[in-house]
């Protein structure tokens, strides 16, 4: 393979003769024992057991150490490039771009490679990681759960977010209908992250929506994370004792039956203009790379002669640092 061509980890695990086999096995064992963050990203973590987005996913409070990690990550990655720890050897067609075992052992960098992912996917996952860190200062938002198969619902929630300015954090509303995601694993990781980071969840359900499916899982995630839940059920006759057809979980102390969306939104966060602009700038930086076709993405990586993935990560860190410092991207 060429310097910038990644071998999927599942293939390395299945091939004992591959030069990275021992390292990947080593890493897989650390993941299975829970010694490495289950988040699919690369990132230096100082004095913390998990990276910032795994902390969010587990419902743990943000840490000042993660701010330090973001500030120091560029310097750390550059030092790894200089030492050769993350560089591939030019002309060597069997040398992996990243020796995961050495990285984990020598530099204490949490690096998780899920079997279905290749190196390019790790870069994209890392961009999502940086995006999560960069936007963590926003106020806790609103997660809206409802039937995803009804386009009018998603359009209504987008109107509340984009026109009325409510701080709705549910990203599924941008993928409902024709734009539906083809990666439900990624979708549900995002859902868990968004709910746990929310200030409230609003379940909107009408009489024709039963039986509920994914929305019940979303409510369960919220209650397990201590997130308050508002139920808006226009036209639904709810039995006094059993709470059917919704369920007896409505009597949980975190759950409130609201007469309308307006009532459920009372006291919730709105997006400030500065938050919107800051988030938009950061998203634009990463969306430029997210939007690249596969061939263009490969060519972008190929512009780096050595340690292509690492240097791409360094570039991403530098871009995020620029946005954080100046509020401007490089357009």
C-alpha positions as CSV (number, residue, x, y, z in Angstrom):
1,X,0.0,0.0,0.0
2,X,1.1,3.6,-0.4
3,X,2.0,6.0,2.5
4,X,-1.5,7.4,2.5
5,X,-3.5,4.3,2.1
6,X,-5.1,2.9,5.2
7,X,-5.7,-0.8,6.0
8,X,-9.0,-1.4,7.9
9,X,-8.3,-2.6,11.4
10,X,-10.5,-5.6,11.0
11,X,-8.2,-6.8,8.2
12,X,-5.1,-6.2,10.4
13,X,-6.7,-8.3,13.2
14,X,-7.4,-11.1,10.8
15,X,-3.8,-11.1,9.4
16,X,-1.2,-12.3,12.0
17,X,1.6,-11.5,9.5
18,X,0.7,-7.8,9.2
19,X,3.4,-5.6,10.8
20,X,0.7,-3.8,12.9
21,X,-1.1,-7.0,14.0
22,X,0.5,-7.1,17.5
23,X,-0.1,-3.4,18.1
24,X,-3.8,-3.6,17.1
25,X,-4.3,-6.7,19.2
26,X,-2.7,-4.9,22.1
27,X,-5.0,-1.9,21.6
28,X,-8.1,-4.1,21.2
29,X,-7.4,-5.8,24.5
30,X,-7.1,-2.4,26.2
31,X,-10.4,-1.4,24.8
32,X,-12.2,-4.6,25.9
33,X,-10.8,-4.1,29.4
34,X,-12.1,-0.6,29.5
35,X,-8.6,0.9,29.9
36,X,-8.9,3.1,26.9
37,X,-11.8,5.5,26.1
38,X,-14.5,4.0,24.0
39,X,-14.7,7.2,21.9
40,X,-13.5,6.8,18.3
41,X,-11.0,9.7,18.4
42,X,-7.4,10.6,18.9
43,X,-6.5,13.1,21.6
44,X,-4.1,13.8,24.4
45,X,-5.8,13.6,27.7
46,X,-4.1,15.0,30.8
47,X,-5.0,13.7,34.2
48,X,-8.3,12.4,33.0
49,X,-9.5,8.8,32.3
50,X,-11.5,9.8,29.2
51,X,-11.4,12.3,26.4
52,X,-13.8,15.2,26.5
53,X,-16.5,13.7,24.3
54,X,-16.4,10.4,26.2
55,X,-16.8,12.4,29.5
56,X,-19.9,14.0,27.9
57,X,-21.2,10.6,26.7
58,X,-20.9,9.2,30.3
59,X,-22.7,12.2,31.7
60,X,-19.6,13.4,33.6
61,X,-19.0,17.1,34.2
62,X,-16.5,18.9,31.9
63,X,-13.0,19.4,33.3
64,X,-10.5,22.2,33.2
65,X,-8.0,19.5,32.3
66,X,-9.8,19.1,28.9
67,X,-9.3,22.8,28.2
68,X,-5.6,22.2,28.9
69,X,-5.7,19.2,26.6
70,X,-7.1,21.2,23.7
71,X,-4.6,24.0,24.2
72,X,-1.6,21.6,24.4
73,X,-2.7,19.1,21.7
74,X,-1.1,20.9,18.8
75,X,2.3,21.1,20.5
76,X,2.0,17.5,21.6
77,X,1.2,16.3,18.1
78,X,4.0,18.3,16.6
79,X,6.4,16.7,19.1
80,X,5.3,13.3,18.0
81,X,5.8,14.2,14.4
82,X,9.3,15.4,15.2
83,X,10.1,12.2,17.1
84,X,8.8,10.1,14.2
85,X,6.4,8.3,16.5
86,X,3.5,9.0,14.2
87,X,5.3,9.1,10.9
88,X,5.3,6.5,8.2
89,X,8.5,5.7,6.4
90,X,8.6,6.9,2.8
91,X,8.8,4.2,0.3
92,X,8.1,1.4,2.8
93,X,4.9,-0.2,1.6
94,X,4.3,-2.3,4.7
95,X,4.9,0.3,7.5
96,X,1.6,1.4,9.0
97,X,1.0,5.1,9.3
98,X,0.4,4.8,13.0
99,X,2.0,2.3,15.4
100,X,-0.9,2.2,17.8
101,X,0.8,0.2,20.5
102,X,3.8,2.5,20.7
103,X,1.6,5.5,20.7
104,X,-0.5,4.2,23.6
105,X,2.5,2.9,25.6
106,X,5.0,5.8,25.0
107,X,2.8,8.9,24.8
108,X,-0.3,8.1,26.8
109,X,-2.6,9.1,23.9
110,X,-6.0,7.5,24.0
111,X,-6.6,6.1,20.5
112,X,-9.5,3.9,19.7
113,X,-9.8,2.2,16.3
114,X,-13.2,0.4,15.9
115,X,-13.1,-2.6,13.5
116,X,-15.2,-0.9,10.8
117,X,-13.0,2.2,10.7
118,X,-10.0,3.0,8.7
119,X,-7.5,5.8,9.1
120,X,-9.5,8.3,7.1
121,X,-12.5,7.6,9.3
122,X,-10.4,8.2,12.3
123,X,-9.5,11.7,10.9
124,X,-13.2,12.4,10.4
125,X,-14.0,11.2,13.9
126,X,-11.3,13.4,15.3
127,X,-12.9,16.4,13.6
128,X,-16.2,15.5,15.4
129,X,-14.2,15.3,18.6
130,X,-12.7,18.8,18.2
131,X,-16.1,20.1,17.2
132,X,-17.6,18.8,20.4
133,X,-14.8,20.4,22.5
134,X,-15.1,23.7,20.7
135,X,-18.8,24.0,21.2
136,X,-18.9,22.8,24.8
137,X,-19.1,26.3,26.2
138,X,-22.6,26.8,24.8
139,X,-25.5,26.6,27.2
140,X,-27.1,23.2,27.7
141,X,-29.8,22.8,25.1
142,X,-33.1,21.1,24.3
143,X,-33.3,17.6,22.8
144,X,-36.6,17.0,20.9
145,X,-37.8,13.4,20.5
146,X,-40.6,12.6,18.0
147,X,-41.4,10.5,15.0
148,X,-38.5,10.9,12.6
149,X,-40.5,9.4,9.7
150,X,-42.8,12.4,9.6
151,X,-41.0,15.2,7.7
152,X,-43.3,17.9,9.0
153,X,-42.1,17.2,12.6
154,X,-38.4,17.7,11.8
155,X,-39.3,20.8,9.8
156,X,-41.2,22.2,12.8
157,X,-38.2,21.6,15.2
158,X,-35.8,23.2,12.7
159,X,-38.1,26.2,12.6
160,X,-38.0,26.5,16.4
161,X,-34.2,26.3,16.2
162,X,-33.3,28.3,13.1
163,X,-36.1,30.9,13.1
164,X,-37.3,31.3,16.7
165,X,-33.8,30.8,18.2
166,X,-34.4,27.9,20.6
167,X,-31.2,26.0,21.5
168,X,-32.3,22.7,20.1
169,X,-29.4,20.2,19.9
170,X,-31.1,17.2,18.2
171,X,-29.1,16.7,15.0
172,X,-31.4,14.0,13.7
173,X,-33.8,16.7,12.6
174,X,-31.4,17.6,9.9
175,X,-31.3,14.0,8.6
176,X,-35.0,13.1,8.7
177,X,-36.8,12.1,5.5
178,X,-34.8,12.1,2.3
179,X,-31.6,13.1,4.1
180,X,-31.9,10.1,6.5
181,X,-28.5,8.9,7.8
182,X,-27.1,5.6,6.5
183,X,-25.0,5.1,9.6
184,X,-27.3,4.3,12.5
185,X,-24.4,3.4,14.7
186,X,-23.0,7.0,14.4
187,X,-26.5,8.4,14.8
188,X,-27.2,6.7,18.1
189,X,-23.8,7.7,19.5
190,X,-24.7,11.3,18.7
191,X,-28.2,10.8,20.2
192,X,-26.7,9.6,23.5
193,X,-24.2,12.4,23.6
194,X,-26.8,15.1,22.7
195,X,-29.3,13.9,25.3
196,X,-26.8,13.6,28.1
197,X,-25.5,17.1,27.4
198,X,-29.0,18.6,27.2
199,X,-30.8,20.6,29.9
200,X,-34.2,19.0,29.0
201,X,-35.8,16.5,26.6
202,X,-39.1,17.2,25.0
203,X,-41.1,14.2,23.8
204,X,-43.7,15.2,21.3
205,X,-46.3,12.5,20.4
206,X,-49.7,12.5,18.8
207,X,-52.5,9.9,18.9
208,X,-51.4,8.2,15.6
209,X,-47.7,7.8,16.7
210,X,-48.1,4.7,18.9
211,X,-46.5,2.4,19.5
212,X,-43.4,4.5,20.4
213,X,-40.0,3.1,19.5
214,X,-36.8,5.1,19.4
215,X,-38.4,7.9,21.4
216,X,-38.8,5.6,24.4
217,X,-35.1,4.8,24.2
218,X,-34.3,8.5,24.1
219,X,-36.5,9.1,27.1
220,X,-34.7,6.3,29.0
221,X,-31.3,7.8,28.2
222,X,-32.5,11.1,29.5
223,X,-33.9,9.7,32.8
224,X,-30.7,7.7,33.3
225,X,-28.6,10.8,32.9
226,X,-30.8,12.9,35.2
227,X,-32.1,15.1,32.4
228,X,-35.7,16.4,32.9
229,X,-38.3,15.3,30.5
230,X,-41.4,17.2,29.2
231,X,-44.1,15.2,27.4
232,X,-46.3,17.1,24.9
233,X,-49.1,14.9,23.8
234,X,-51.9,16.8,22.0
235,X,-55.0,14.8,21.4
236,X,-53.7,11.8,23.4
237,X,-56.1,10.4,26.0
238,X,-53.8,9.2,28.9
239,X,-55.2,6.7,31.5
240,X,-55.0,8.1,35.0
241,X,-53.3,5.1,36.7
242,X,-51.3,3.2,34.0
243,X,-50.5,6.3,32.0
244,X,-51.2,4.3,28.9
245,X,-50.6,4.6,25.9
246,X,-47.5,6.5,26.9
247,X,-46.4,4.5,30.0
248,X,-46.1,4.5,33.8
249,X,-42.7,6.1,33.5
250,X,-44.6,9.4,33.2
251,X,-44.8,9.4,37.1
252,X,-41.0,9.6,37.4
253,X,-40.2,12.8,39.3
254,X,-38.1,14.2,36.4
255,X,-41.1,13.9,34.0
256,X,-43.7,16.7,33.4
257,X,-46.8,16.5,31.2
258,X,-46.9,19.9,29.4
259,X,-50.0,21.2,27.7
260,X,-48.1,22.5,24.7
261,X,-44.7,23.0,23.2
262,X,-44.7,26.6,24.4
263,X,-45.1,25.4,28.0
264,X,-42.4,22.7,27.5
265,X,-40.0,25.3,26.2
266,X,-40.6,27.8,29.0
267,X,-37.3,28.6,30.7
268,X,-35.3,26.7,28.2
269,X,-32.1,28.1,26.6
270,X,-32.1,30.2,23.4
271,X,-29.0,30.4,21.2
272,X,-27.2,33.7,21.7
273,X,-25.9,35.4,18.6
274,X,-22.3,35.1,19.7
275,X,-22.8,31.3,20.4
276,X,-24.4,30.9,16.9
277,X,-21.6,32.8,15.2
278,X,-18.8,30.9,17.1
279,X,-20.4,27.5,16.4
280,X,-21.0,28.4,12.8
281,X,-17.4,29.4,12.3
282,X,-16.1,26.2,13.9
283,X,-18.5,24.1,11.9
284,X,-17.5,25.8,8.6
285,X,-13.8,24.9,9.3
286,X,-14.5,21.2,9.6
287,X,-17.4,21.0,7.1
288,X,-15.0,22.1,4.4
289,X,-13.1,18.8,4.9
290,X,-16.2,16.8,5.8
291,X,-17.7,17.7,2.3
292,X,-14.7,16.6,0.3
293,X,-15.3,13.7,-2.0
294,X,-13.2,10.6,-1.2
295,X,-10.7,11.3,-4.0
296,X,-10.2,14.9,-2.9
297,X,-9.8,13.9,0.7
298,X,-7.1,11.4,-0.3
299,X,-5.4,14.0,-2.4
300,X,-5.5,16.4,0.6
301,X,-3.8,13.8,2.8
302,X,-1.3,13.0,0.0
303,X,0.0,16.6,0.1
304,X,1.7,15.6,3.3
305,X,4.8,13.4,2.6
306,X,5.2,11.9,6.0
307,X,2.8,11.2,8.8
308,X,-0.1,12.3,6.6
309,X,-2.8,11.6,9.2
310,X,-0.9,13.2,12.0
311,X,-0.2,16.3,10.1
312,X,-3.8,16.5,9.0
313,X,-4.8,16.3,12.7
314,X,-2.2,19.0,13.5
315,X,-3.8,21.2,10.8
316,X,-7.3,20.6,12.3
317,X,-6.0,21.5,15.8
318,X,-4.5,24.7,14.4
319,X,-7.6,25.6,12.6
320,X,-9.7,25.1,15.8
321,X,-7.2,27.1,17.8
322,X,-7.4,30.0,15.3
323,X,-11.2,30.0,15.5
324,X,-11.1,29.9,19.3
325,X,-8.6,32.8,19.4
326,X,-9.9,35.1,16.7
327,X,-13.4,33.9,15.8
328,X,-12.4,33.7,12.2
329,X,-11.6,30.9,9.8
330,X,-9.2,31.2,6.9
331,X,-11.7,32.1,4.1
